[in-house]
Amino acid sequence: MLQFKSQLIKTDVTAIARHKNVTLVGIGSTLHVFCNNTDKLINKINIEDTRGELIFGIKLFEKNKLLVFGGPFLLIFSTDQHFTHIKEIHRVAHKDWILEAKFINNESKIATISMQNKLQIWDNQLNFLETFECQEKCILYSAHICYNDYDKLVLLSGTVFNEVLIWKVKRNEFTNVPVLKRLKKHDGVIFCIHYNEDNGIICSTSDDRSAILWKVENTDLSLELNREHPNIFSICQVYGHLSRVFRCLVLKDCFVTAGEDSLINIWKLDGKLARKVEANQNSPIWALDFDEKDNVVLSGGGNGGVYAFSLYNDIKEEKICLPNSEKPKIVGILLSGNFVVFSEHGVLYFYNNKSWISVKTFEDLKSYVVMKMSKCKKLIALAGFIGQIYIYKENQNTLEQLCYFQSNNKSRIISLHWLACDMILICQDGGKLKLLYLKPSEISEVCSFTLPKGSQRISTTATIFEDTIVVGDRKGSLHRFKIGQQSPIQTISRVQSHLGVTNLITQNNRLISLGRNSTIKTFLTDKSGLSLATSDKLPYSWLLDIVDDLVIAFSGNNFVVWNYKTKRLISETICGGGHRSWDFSKTDALTFLYIKDKFINKLEYNLIVNKSHDIIEPFHLNDVNSMQIVSTNSQYIIISGGEDTTIRITVTDEHLSLFVNEITLKSHLSSIRCITTFHLEPKQHLIFSAGGRAQIVSWTLTFSIENNIIQNIICKENDSYYEVIDNEDSEMRIMDLCAMTFLEQTFLFAACSDGYIKCFSVTDSFKLTLYRNVFYKLKCIFKIITIKVLCCDVLVTMASDGCVVFWQTEDFLSGVEDVVPFGSLSIHASGINTVSTFRFAADSFLFLTAGDDNIVKLSYLKFSGNKEAGLTVEIVDQYKSSGVHWAQITGTFINDQFFITASVDQRILLYTWHLKDEHLECKLLAKYNTSVPDLKGIICFDDDKKFDVFVYGLGVEFLKLVNK
């Protein structure tokens, strides 16, 4: 018997529990176990027969038992000490949604509270014992069970009516248990409640964007409720989130809140904000836990990732004064951690072990100086107004001068750039550049270059890239020079904005350009020289440097350290802005040195203590609208795009049990609706992505395979097509794409929301040129594909009118003035969302279609005619299945034996089919409920060895079709 088996799921993380040496994570209906020391997945349990219900709670106890609940389901698992063997031993399906559950009475019983404000008691084999009903009959959004003793149980119920109800279990009082205390101060639904039994503090959060801390006068809540008038009072109400607050934890000396805005706020118990953490990349946070032993907070949410960071950070701030009341002018950090300062009086100072050494006073540099640290952080260059350069090196706790250089023209050195620790490029008046080589005791001039004519001929940064010198200027352009040639061999204008190129970095055979317009651009070299590979917009405007995975930037008055790989803020310091001297270094700590208010300020962020990392890598923040997959022998390359406007290139590991995000690209102006791939040659594919704002982006994907492992993935942006429209017109959305080759020329067809079919020619450099527009009718065209029929290329479109329409592709490309379809079949009552085809012969096809009418239709079509006389199409037979899905159908697949359908109802159905006497016979074989919500499509790979299925929507799940 065939069935679907889940291999990997990437969707909302809804439960986290830290226990000794492992972290347990609930993703969909799958329980994952990770080792705390290595973050490696050591076990995974797919909880079957739960109708796709999510895991919302995981409770761990000493007797090697797990209590897991989600929706109406409550399960107990047995486990060994290392969690390598986990087995389900008991299960029950409740009539109501379970909000909270826990073991009580030394794990002999289990208490649960349901959405109907009822408490249930079960034995440790999930046999029902008794139920308690609160006097207040209402719907709950949250609940918390206090204490582990049956006779002491206290219930905190968060209602839709802005209240926290507190009630207590009493013997022989099973119905209408009275409310002993009402906590009223919120203006919205109560989303989370947590009580710390040690300090007697309750925290509640709401969709009014606030969290309230409540203090139990007696500390012991159970004893307090025995009083005639229990005293539970508000300590503070805090507003630190931009939207709804979903989770909270009360700890020993602080409390933590997490919300829909992806922020985790750490508060002192008096309500003062101690720290703000951007945890889940702008996606909501659904799960939160804290490990006191390791000082680690864990969060999981809508991006499918789990993030761990230290609760208590170690940040040292120090304000340092120069001796003799001097004012600092320029600062720099050495490799040793010592730093140098050039003062306004022309004195070079060396700071070591909290003591100052005055190295030298420079009369010729007092009014004008350029100071730069070498890339190795061991050398310092001082340059002046008449072309002089001093080179210093740290030696035995002081600085010693290595050499001196005087330019022949005695022209002002406007900027100086260390290309290597023995090579310097200087820029002088008139755009004159000189390349200097450092010898042990002297500096020699190697050659000179000249910047092209224009305003502000000033270099702002330079680097060596593939035997050439690349220079960025103050107007935002790049110039590539070759030693021996004075003029640039290549100039790329306005790579960055008019504010200039701030830095050039070489990394993994790529050139990275930073600017003051929030943009990182990556360049590769081809036959024509430098070519743009990617362009990425960051949330910070003034980009300065990239150190490992960290982007250094200024944002307004703040100095920012941001992790480019995880898209997460590491550190933010108010320093007054970027118009000041500063320096940065990264060892075991991030050290930021800057001048403010004539003082030297030092900030040190300990990376060992303040450790943060992703236990599970995040995926898309919102719905994945489209996905294409490139298959290799043992791995898949997944190209996905959606509502978060990013293209992600993700690779499965060799065991097909893990997604690794390789590249994230952000060039789209609006949401990505569709992606298509076009095979060029082995290990090279064209990618076209499109969606909102009528934008189409062309990419080239290349990779290599070494030891059967995919490596060296590069995705280069070739072109971005965008049609400017009048302000009064609404923007069209591209719904689907398909590419084909016609007479050795590549063409791209786009299905548009305004009823047009756009045809583009693709040049040899993969640029897009609009070839022609063809109007169908005033209907949104959802799908467009190409098929080969009777030696003819046929274009097939499907729109919101429910018709499958057939066009001669040659009519589009041969200059026919009025292009009209040769066939139109009315198959559905409304829009067709998905189509899959299977070819019997040159003239016969199976078309599997489905859409908004929740009907699956398998149509047996036959074509007749030829290219010259024209083609015709007719339906020979048709299979119709209605009512099998409960919402619109968004994915289909068909091969020579089976067909599969997937729907927004999260059901995936497998059918077998065969054709007998030109009559279709179909039978439902298997069903699967995925935990991925809002399904948008399905992709399948089948051969003699495997049948792999990918479903995507708000996340992705990888399934295998196996024999049970």
QUIHUCOR-V382826 format. One record per residue. N is the residue number from 0. RES is the residue in one letter. D_LAST is the distance of its C-alpha to the last C-alpha in Angstrom with 1 decimal. Layout:
BEGIN
[[N	RES	D_LAST] [N	RES	D_LAST]]
END
This chain:
BEGIN
[[0	M	5.3] [1	L	5.9] [2	Q	6.4] [3	F	9.1] [4	K	9.4] [5	S	13.1] [6	Q	14.9] [7	L	18.5] [8	I	20.5] [9	K	24.3] [10	T	26.0] [11	D	28.4] [12	V	28.7] [13	T	29.4] [14	A	29.7] [15	I	31.1] [16	A	32.0] [17	R	33.9] [18	H	33.9] [19	K	35.8] [20	N	34.1] [21	V	31.1] [22	T	30.6] [23	L	27.8] [24	V	27.0] [25	G	25.2] [26	I	24.0] [27	G	22.4] [28	S	19.9] [29	T	19.3] [30	L	21.4] [31	H	22.9] [32	V	25.1] [33	F	27.9] [34	C	30.5] [35	N	33.9] [36	N	35.7] [37	T	33.7] [38	D	31.7] [39	K	28.6] [40	L	25.2] [41	I	24.3] [42	N	21.2] [43	K	19.0] [44	I	17.1] [45	N	15.1] [46	I	16.2] [47	E	13.7] [48	D	15.0] [49	T	18.4] [50	R	18.8] [51	G	19.6] [52	E	22.5] [53	L	24.1] [54	I	25.0] [55	F	28.7] [56	G	29.7] [57	I	28.9] [58	K	31.2] [59	L	31.5] [60	F	33.5] [61	E	34.9] [62	K	32.9] [63	N	29.7] [64	K	28.3] [65	L	27.0] [66	L	27.7] [67	V	25.8] [68	F	26.5] [69	G	26.2] [70	G	27.1] [71	P	27.0] [72	F	24.4] [73	L	25.6] [74	L	23.5] [75	I	24.6] [76	F	23.0] [77	S	24.2] [78	T	24.8] [79	D	26.7] [80	Q	30.0] [81	H	28.6] [82	F	25.5] [83	T	23.3] [84	H	21.3] [85	I	20.6] [86	K	18.9] [87	E	19.0] [88	I	21.3] [89	H	22.7] [90	R	22.2] [91	V	24.4] [92	A	24.7] [93	H	28.4] [94	K	30.4] [95	D	32.0] [96	W	31.3] [97	I	31.7] [98	L	34.1] [99	E	34.6] [100	A	33.5] [101	K	34.7] [102	F	35.0] [103	I	38.5] [104	N	40.6] [105	N	39.3] [106	E	35.7] [107	S	36.2] [108	K	35.8] [109	I	34.2] [110	A	36.2] [111	T	34.8] [112	I	36.8] [113	S	35.6] [114	M	36.7] [115	Q	39.0] [116	N	41.1] [117	K	39.9] [118	L	39.2] [119	Q	36.7] [120	I	36.7] [121	W	33.7] [122	D	33.5] [123	N	31.3] [124	Q	28.5] [125	L	28.6] [126	N	30.6] [127	F	33.0] [128	L	36.7] [129	E	39.0] [130	T	39.6] [131	F	42.7] [132	E	43.7] [133	C	46.1] [134	Q	49.2] [135	E	48.5] [136	K	46.0] [137	C	44.5] [138	I	41.4] [139	L	40.6] [140	Y	39.4] [141	S	39.5] [142	A	40.1] [143	H	40.8] [144	I	40.9] [145	C	43.8] [146	Y	44.2] [147	N	42.0] [148	D	44.2] [149	Y	43.5] [150	D	47.3] [151	K	47.8] [152	L	45.0] [153	V	46.3] [154	L	44.4] [155	L	45.0] [156	S	43.9] [157	G	44.1] [158	T	44.9] [159	V	45.1] [160	F	48.8] [161	N	49.6] [162	E	50.0] [163	V	48.5] [164	L	48.8] [165	I	49.2] [166	W	48.8] [167	K	48.4] [168	V	46.8] [169	K	49.4] [170	R	49.1] [171	N	49.2] [172	E	49.2] [173	F	45.8] [174	T	46.8] [175	N	49.1] [176	V	49.2] [177	P	52.0] [178	V	51.7] [179	L	54.0] [180	K	54.2] [181	R	53.5] [182	L	53.3] [183	K	54.6] [184	K	55.2] [185	H	52.3] [186	D	52.5] [187	G	48.8] [188	V	45.5] [189	I	44.7] [190	F	41.5] [191	C	41.5] [192	I	43.5] [193	H	43.8] [194	Y	46.1] [195	N	47.3] [196	E	48.4] [197	D	50.6] [198	N	52.9] [199	G	52.6] [200	I	51.7] [201	I	49.4] [202	C	48.2] [203	S	47.1] [204	T	46.1] [205	S	46.2] [206	D	45.9] [207	D	49.7] [208	R	48.9] [209	S	50.5] [210	A	49.7] [211	I	52.0] [212	L	52.7] [213	W	53.9] [214	K	55.7] [215	V	55.7] [216	E	59.3] [217	N	58.6] [218	T	55.6] [219	D	53.7] [220	L	52.3] [221	S	51.9] [222	L	55.5] [223	E	56.7] [224	L	55.2] [225	N	57.3] [226	R	60.4] [227	E	62.1] [228	H	61.7] [229	P	58.9] [230	N	59.9] [231	I	57.0] [232	F	58.5] [233	S	57.4] [234	I	58.1] [235	C	57.2] [236	Q	55.4] [237	V	54.1] [238	Y	53.2] [239	G	51.5] [240	H	48.6] [241	L	48.7] [242	S	46.2] [243	R	44.3] [244	V	43.9] [245	F	40.4] [246	R	40.3] [247	C	43.0] [248	L	43.5] [249	V	46.8] [250	L	47.5] [251	K	50.5] [252	D	52.9] [253	C	51.2] [254	F	48.6] [255	V	45.9] [256	T	45.0] [257	A	42.3] [258	G	42.0] [259	E	40.8] [260	D	43.2] [261	S	41.2] [262	L	44.1] [263	I	44.2] [264	N	47.7] [265	I	49.0] [266	W	52.0] [267	K	54.6] [268	L	55.2] [269	D	58.3] [270	G	56.4] [271	K	57.3] [272	L	54.7] [273	A	54.1] [274	R	51.4] [275	K	49.3] [276	V	46.0] [277	E	44.1] [278	A	40.6] [279	N	37.9] [280	Q	39.6] [281	N	40.8] [282	S	37.5] [283	P	37.5] [284	I	36.8] [285	W	34.4] [286	A	34.1] [287	L	36.8] [288	D	37.3] [289	F	40.0] [290	D	40.1] [291	E	43.7] [292	K	43.5] [293	D	42.6] [294	N	44.5] [295	V	41.5] [296	V	40.5] [297	L	37.0] [298	S	36.2] [299	G	33.2] [300	G	33.2] [301	G	32.6] [302	N	32.5] [303	G	29.3] [304	G	31.3] [305	V	32.5] [306	Y	36.1] [307	A	38.1] [308	F	41.9] [309	S	44.7] [310	L	46.3] [311	Y	49.8] [312	N	50.8] [313	D	53.7] [314	I	55.9] [315	K	59.5] [316	E	62.2] [317	E	65.6] [318	K	68.8] [319	I	71.1] [320	C	74.7] [321	L	76.7] [322	P	79.9] [323	N	83.2] [324	S	81.7] [325	E	80.6] [326	K	78.0] [327	P	74.9] [328	K	74.4] [329	I	71.4] [330	V	68.8] [331	G	66.4] [332	I	64.0] [333	L	64.2] [334	L	61.4] [335	S	62.9] [336	G	62.5] [337	N	66.2] [338	F	67.5] [339	V	70.5] [340	V	72.5] [341	F	75.1] [342	S	77.6] [343	E	79.7] [344	H	82.8] [345	G	81.4] [346	V	80.4] [347	L	77.3] [348	Y	75.9] [349	F	73.4] [350	Y	71.5] [351	N	70.5] [352	N	69.9] [353	K	71.1] [354	S	74.4] [355	W	75.9] [356	I	77.6] [357	S	79.9] [358	V	79.3] [359	K	81.7] [360	T	83.5] [361	F	83.3] [362	E	86.2] [363	D	84.9] [364	L	81.5] [365	K	82.7] [366	S	82.7] [367	Y	79.7] [368	V	76.9] [369	V	73.3] [370	M	71.3] [371	K	67.9] [372	M	65.7] [373	S	64.3] [374	K	60.5] [375	C	60.7] [376	K	62.4] [377	K	65.2] [378	L	67.9] [379	I	69.8] [380	A	71.7] [381	L	74.6] [382	A	76.0] [383	G	79.1] [384	F	81.3] [385	I	83.2] [386	G	80.4] [387	Q	80.3] [388	I	77.2] [389	Y	77.1] [390	I	74.1] [391	Y	73.5] [392	K	71.2] [393	E	70.4] [394	N	72.1] [395	Q	72.7] [396	N	72.3] [397	T	74.4] [398	L	74.4] [399	E	76.4] [400	Q	77.4] [401	L	76.1] [402	C	77.8] [403	Y	79.6] [404	F	79.5] [405	Q	81.9] [406	S	81.1] [407	N	83.9] [408	N	84.1] [409	K	84.1] [410	S	81.9] [411	R	79.8] [412	I	76.3] [413	I	74.2] [414	S	70.8] [415	L	69.5] [416	H	66.1] [417	W	64.8] [418	L	62.8] [419	A	62.5] [420	C	64.3] [421	D	67.0] [422	M	67.1] [423	I	68.4] [424	L	68.8] [425	I	71.5] [426	C	72.4] [427	Q	76.1] [428	D	78.1] [429	G	77.7] [430	G	74.0] [431	K	75.1] [432	L	72.4] [433	K	73.1] [434	L	70.8] [435	L	72.1] [436	Y	71.2] [437	L	71.7] [438	K	73.4] [439	P	74.1] [440	S	77.5] [441	E	77.7] [442	I	76.0] [443	S	76.4] [444	E	75.8] [445	V	73.4] [446	C	73.6] [447	S	73.8] [448	F	71.9] [449	T	72.9] [450	L	70.7] [451	P	71.1] [452	K	73.8] [453	G	73.0] [454	S	73.5] [455	Q	72.5] [456	R	72.1] [457	I	70.6] [458	S	67.6] [459	T	65.3] [460	T	62.8] [461	A	62.2] [462	T	59.8] [463	I	59.4] [464	F	56.5] [465	E	56.0] [466	D	59.7] [467	T	61.0] [468	I	62.3] [469	V	60.8] [470	V	63.0] [471	G	62.3] [472	D	65.3] [473	R	66.5] [474	K	65.8] [475	G	62.0] [476	S	62.2] [477	L	61.0] [478	H	63.2] [479	R	62.2] [480	F	65.0] [481	K	65.4] [482	I	68.0] [483	G	71.1] [484	Q	70.7] [485	Q	72.4] [486	S	70.7] [487	P	66.9] [488	I	64.8] [489	Q	62.5] [490	T	62.9] [491	I	60.1] [492	S	61.8] [493	R	60.6] [494	V	57.4] [495	Q	57.9] [496	S	60.2] [497	H	64.0] [498	L	63.7] [499	G	62.9] [500	V	60.3] [501	T	60.0] [502	N	58.1] [503	L	56.6] [504	I	53.9] [505	T	52.3] [506	Q	48.7] [507	N	46.1] [508	N	48.3] [509	R	48.7] [510	L	51.8] [511	I	51.4] [512	S	54.1] [513	L	54.7] [514	G	57.1] [515	R	58.6] [516	N	56.6] [517	S	53.2] [518	T	51.8] [519	I	50.2] [520	K	50.4] [521	T	48.8] [522	F	50.4] [523	L	49.5] [524	T	51.9] [525	D	51.8] [526	K	54.5] [527	S	56.4] [528	G	56.3] [529	L	54.7] [530	S	52.1] [531	L	50.4] [532	A	46.7] [533	T	45.8] [534	S	47.6] [535	D	46.5] [536	K	48.2] [537	L	48.4] [538	P	49.4] [539	Y	52.6] [540	S	55.6] [541	W	57.5] [542	L	55.3] [543	L	56.9] [544	D	54.7] [545	I	51.2] [546	V	50.8] [547	D	47.4] [548	D	45.0] [549	L	47.8] [550	V	49.9] [551	I	53.4] [552	A	55.0] [553	F	57.6] [554	S	56.9] [555	G	60.1] [556	N	61.8] [557	N	58.7] [558	F	57.6] [559	V	53.8] [560	V	51.2] [561	W	47.9] [562	N	44.7] [563	Y	44.0] [564	K	40.4] [565	T	39.3] [566	K	41.8] [567	R	43.1] [568	L	46.7] [569	I	47.7] [570	S	51.3] [571	E	54.0] [572	T	57.7] [573	I	60.7] [574	C	63.1] [575	G	65.1] [576	G	63.4] [577	G	63.4] [578	H	67.1] [579	R	67.9] [580	S	67.7] [581	W	64.4] [582	D	62.2] [583	F	58.8] [584	S	57.1] [585	K	53.7] [586	T	53.4] [587	D	52.0] [588	A	53.4] [589	L	54.1] [590	T	57.9] [591	F	59.6] [592	L	63.4] [593	Y	65.4] [594	I	68.9] [595	K	69.5] [596	D	72.9] [597	K	74.5] [598	F	72.4] [599	I	69.7] [600	N	66.5] [601	K	63.7] [602	L	60.2] [603	E	57.8] [604	Y	54.1] [605	N	52.5] [606	L	49.1] [607	I	48.1] [608	V	48.9] [609	N	47.7] [610	K	44.3] [611	S	41.9] [612	H	38.6] [613	D	35.2] [614	I	32.4] [615	I	30.1] [616	E	31.5] [617	P	32.2] [618	F	31.1] [619	H	32.8] [620	L	35.0] [621	N	34.2] [622	D	32.0] [623	V	30.6] [624	N	31.8] [625	S	30.8] [626	M	28.8] [627	Q	28.7] [628	I	26.7] [629	V	28.0] [630	S	25.4] [631	T	26.3] [632	N	24.6] [633	S	23.1] [634	Q	24.2] [635	Y	24.8] [636	I	28.2] [637	I	27.9] [638	I	31.0] [639	S	31.1] [640	G	34.0] [641	G	34.7] [642	E	37.1] [643	D	38.3] [644	T	39.9] [645	T	38.4] [646	I	36.5] [647	R	34.1] [648	I	33.0] [649	T	29.9] [650	V	28.1] [651	T	24.7] [652	D	24.9] [653	E	23.8] [654	H	20.6] [655	L	19.8] [656	S	20.0] [657	L	23.6] [658	F	25.9] [659	V	29.5] [660	N	32.2] [661	E	34.6] [662	I	37.0] [663	T	38.0] [664	L	40.4] [665	K	42.6] [666	S	44.7] [667	H	43.8] [668	L	46.3] [669	S	43.8] [670	S	40.2] [671	I	38.0] [672	R	36.5] [673	C	35.1] [674	I	34.5] [675	T	34.2] [676	T	34.2] [677	F	36.1] [678	H	35.6] [679	L	39.0] [680	E	38.3] [681	P	35.9] [682	K	35.4] [683	Q	37.5] [684	H	36.6] [685	L	38.6] [686	I	37.4] [687	F	39.0] [688	S	38.5] [689	A	40.3] [690	G	40.7] [691	G	43.5] [692	R	47.1] [693	A	46.5] [694	Q	45.8] [695	I	44.0] [696	V	43.5] [697	S	43.0] [698	W	41.4] [699	T	40.8] [700	L	37.8] [701	T	38.2] [702	F	36.3] [703	S	36.1] [704	I	33.5] [705	E	34.6] [706	N	32.5] [707	N	29.5] [708	I	30.1] [709	I	31.4] [710	Q	34.9] [711	N	38.2] [712	I	36.8] [713	I	39.8] [714	C	39.8] [715	K	43.3] [716	E	44.7] [717	N	46.6] [718	D	47.9] [719	S	47.8] [720	Y	48.9] [721	Y	50.3] [722	E	52.5] [723	V	55.3] [724	I	56.1] [725	D	59.0] [726	N	59.0] [727	E	59.1] [728	D	56.0] [729	S	52.5] [730	E	50.1] [731	M	47.5] [732	R	43.9] [733	I	41.9] [734	M	38.6] [735	D	36.9] [736	L	37.7] [737	C	37.1] [738	A	38.9] [739	M	39.9] [740	T	42.4] [741	F	45.4] [742	L	48.1] [743	E	47.0] [744	Q	47.3] [745	T	44.5] [746	F	44.5] [747	L	42.7] [748	F	42.3] [749	A	42.0] [750	A	41.2] [751	C	43.6] [752	S	43.8] [753	D	47.4] [754	G	46.4] [755	Y	47.4] [756	I	45.5] [757	K	46.8] [758	C	46.9] [759	F	47.5] [760	S	48.5] [761	V	47.2] [762	T	49.9] [763	D	49.6] [764	S	49.6] [765	F	46.8] [766	K	49.2] [767	L	48.6] [768	T	51.5] [769	L	51.4] [770	Y	51.9] [771	R	52.1] [772	N	51.1] [773	V	50.0] [774	F	50.0] [775	Y	47.6] [776	K	48.6] [777	L	48.9] [778	K	45.1] [779	C	42.6] [780	I	40.6] [781	F	37.0] [782	K	35.4] [783	I	36.8] [784	I	35.2] [785	T	36.6] [786	I	35.6] [787	K	37.3] [788	V	38.6] [789	L	41.0] [790	C	42.2] [791	C	42.8] [792	D	41.4] [793	V	40.5] [794	L	40.1] [795	V	38.0] [796	T	38.7] [797	M	37.3] [798	A	39.4] [799	S	39.8] [800	D	41.3] [801	G	37.9] [802	C	39.1] [803	V	37.6] [804	V	40.6] [805	F	41.2] [806	W	43.9] [807	Q	45.3] [808	T	44.8] [809	E	48.0] [810	D	50.0] [811	F	49.1] [812	L	50.1] [813	S	53.0] [814	G	55.4] [815	V	55.2] [816	E	57.1] [817	D	55.2] [818	V	51.5] [819	V	50.0] [820	P	46.5] [821	F	46.3] [822	G	43.7] [823	S	42.4] [824	L	39.7] [825	S	39.4] [826	I	35.7] [827	H	35.3] [828	A	37.7] [829	S	37.6] [830	G	36.5] [831	I	33.6] [832	N	31.7] [833	T	29.1] [834	V	28.9] [835	S	26.7] [836	T	27.9] [837	F	26.8] [838	R	29.7] [839	F	29.9] [840	A	33.4] [841	A	36.6] [842	D	37.4] [843	S	34.1] [844	F	31.5] [845	L	28.7] [846	F	29.4] [847	L	26.7] [848	T	28.8] [849	A	28.5] [850	G	30.8] [851	D	32.8] [852	D	32.9] [853	N	29.1] [854	I	28.7] [855	V	26.4] [856	K	28.1] [857	L	27.1] [858	S	30.4] [859	Y	31.2] [860	L	34.4] [861	K	37.0] [862	F	39.8] [863	S	43.2] [864	G	46.4] [865	N	47.2] [866	K	48.3] [867	E	52.0] [868	A	51.9] [869	G	49.1] [870	L	45.6] [871	T	44.3] [872	V	40.9] [873	E	39.7] [874	I	36.6] [875	V	35.6] [876	D	32.8] [877	Q	30.8] [878	Y	27.7] [879	K	28.1] [880	S	25.7] [881	S	27.5] [882	G	26.7] [883	V	23.0] [884	H	24.1] [885	W	26.8] [886	A	28.5] [887	Q	29.4] [888	I	26.7] [889	T	27.0] [890	G	24.4] [891	T	23.1] [892	F	21.5] [893	I	21.4] [894	N	20.8] [895	D	21.1] [896	Q	17.9] [897	F	16.8] [898	F	18.7] [899	I	18.0] [900	T	20.4] [901	A	21.2] [902	S	23.9] [903	V	26.3] [904	D	24.6] [905	Q	21.8] [906	R	19.2] [907	I	17.1] [908	L	16.2] [909	L	14.4] [910	Y	16.2] [911	T	16.5] [912	W	20.1] [913	H	22.4] [914	L	26.2] [915	K	28.0] [916	D	31.8] [917	E	31.8] [918	H	30.0] [919	L	26.8] [920	E	23.9] [921	C	21.1] [922	K	18.2] [923	L	16.2] [924	L	12.4] [925	A	11.1] [926	K	13.3] [927	Y	13.7] [928	N	16.8] [929	T	18.2] [930	S	21.1] [931	V	23.1] [932	P	26.0] [933	D	28.1] [934	L	25.6] [935	K	27.7] [936	G	25.4] [937	I	22.3] [938	I	22.1] [939	C	19.4] [940	F	19.4] [941	D	17.6] [942	D	18.5] [943	D	17.2] [944	K	15.8] [945	K	14.4] [946	F	13.9] [947	D	15.4] [948	V	16.6] [949	F	19.6] [950	V	20.9] [951	Y	24.4] [952	G	27.0] [953	L	28.4] [954	G	26.4] [955	V	23.4] [956	E	19.6] [957	F	17.6] [958	L	13.9] [959	K	11.4] [960	L	9.3] [961	V	6.2] [962	N	3.8] [963	K	0.0]]
END
